[in-house]
Amino acid sequence: RRVSEMTAGVGGDGGMGGEVIEVQILPQDDNWGDNTTAITGNTSVRSESFQDVTIIGRDQETGVTFTCQRYVGSALCALVAFLAFLSPIAMVLIPRLNVIKLKSEHLKCDSECDGLLISFSFKLLILLLGSWALFFRQPKATMPRIFIFRALVTMLIFVFTFSYWLFYVVRILENKEEVRYRSIVYFAVSLVDALLFIHYLAVILLELRHLTPQYAIKVLRSPDGESRWYSIGQLSVQRAAAWVLEKYYHDFPIYNPYLDRLPSKKKHSTNSSFKYYDVDGNEENVEGQTRAVLTASARRRDSSHNERFYEEHEYERRVRKRKARLITAADEAFTHIKRMHEEQGPSAPMDPHEAAQSIFPSLARALQKYLRITRQQPRHTMDSILNHLSVCLAHDMSPRAFLEKYLVSSPILQNDKEHRGVQSWGLVCDQLLSRPINNGTIFQLRQADVCLLCIVSHMPHFSIAEEIIHPKSNKFVLRLNSETSV
């Protein structure tokens, strides 16, 4: 297949409005389009069928029940925090709005009262910014059990706010004749101080407590046996599971179920053990033939590891061969683009996507063969490949940068099929999910055919003793004898 020579550049006229790639197309074969369609058709069809299978399990991730379960906890905490934040403001404004009729001399605010109001305003601003930074964010995971520390902080906020309002009604609204506005401001400032201390407690419990590593957790994936070790702090089982999933999606390689059985060109015949019967009644001949068949079957079983070794070796050789052809094809295609920078001649302006469509036939066959042997066809459709190629052309990326997506199989987020808003996992554990992890805790995360077995081990205590080296031990003496070469 002849490759079109291309050039990448910026359009000169302002009407184009963006980056333009100029392309000069050379004469090509008449069957260029047919060959390209045949090469990429299988990839596209298989990917669509794979998507249809994965879409079936997403219905429960978009239902009303799941949405309520995802946001009801955060919404309840936000409502309690919002009411607590407005409470001191309401306490200060109620006397000024004539809701309770105080005498005019009782409403006077001297210089000390003005200082309290300034302090009150700045403390509220600090509380607002701190609460926004700590709490106002989307939850990372939907937990099956209640988050104890968050529930504890929410309960403290509610109890403090309710108690202050109770004292406000009893001591201030019922004793209108003795109340001064300055005492009301003092009361509101004390509520703000209490809320600030609760916020400090929330930072310790929710953000800082689990940062110190206390355990080592092993994450083992089935069925391919990939494993990783991590150090983890004091977390509950469900929060540890969410933390493991965060690490899993950017540390583990992509699991390819189609590589469980290595592709091989050999077609082994499945011979089973047969027992022969002689109709003429010669039992010795029958027993000899049966014994020979059993011996041959045992030899085949004993040599199965040898066959597997050579199959894996042959597969690795074929992968390296396909990889070399793919890199060569990509280098050649990108070289034609760079070559046109220095040439002068008639050219047609094209956008990056059209340029990608023009050079795609030159590397489509090599890429399709590599994806086939590495069993990556379900992950990459022709449209996704063209989009990725156009992005690389638009940003003047190298051929190796374009091929990185297909040559490197990690992390899992490299897989476009995993780019979903919600990832559903099942959590299995013998103990309550809201309890903290400890030494020997084992839990499992399941999603379709993938299982993550997590085993928690306590980090050992390190006893470090100081050892002093005597200065005289750092002196050396050279010993000479007839056998030394010094």
Buried (B, 14 or more C-beta within 10 A) or exposed (E): BEBBBBBBEEBEEEEEEEBBBBBBEEEBEEEEEEBBBEBBEBBBEBBEEBEEEEEEEEEEBEEEEBEEEBBEBBEEBBEBBEBBBEBBBBBBEBBEEEEEEBEEEBBEBEEEBEEBBEBBEEBBEEBEEBBEEEBEEEEEBBBEBEBBBBBBBBEBBBEBBEEBBEEBEEBBEEEEEEBBBBBBBBBBBEBBBBBBEBBEBBBEBBEEEBEEEBBBBBBBBBEBEBEBEBEBBBBBBBBBBBBBBEBBBEBBBBBBEEBEEBBBEEEEEEEEEEEEEEEEEEEEEBEEBBEEBEEEBEEEEEEEEEEEEEBEEBBEEBBEEBBEBBBEBBBBBBEBBEEBEEEEEEBEBBBBBBBBBBBBBBBBBBBBBBBBBBBBBBBBBBEBBBBBBBBBBBEEBEBEEBBBBBEEBEBBEBBBBBEEEEEBBEBEBEEEBBBBBEEEBBBBBBEEEBBBBBBBEEEEEEEEEEEEEEEEEEEEEEEEEEEEEE
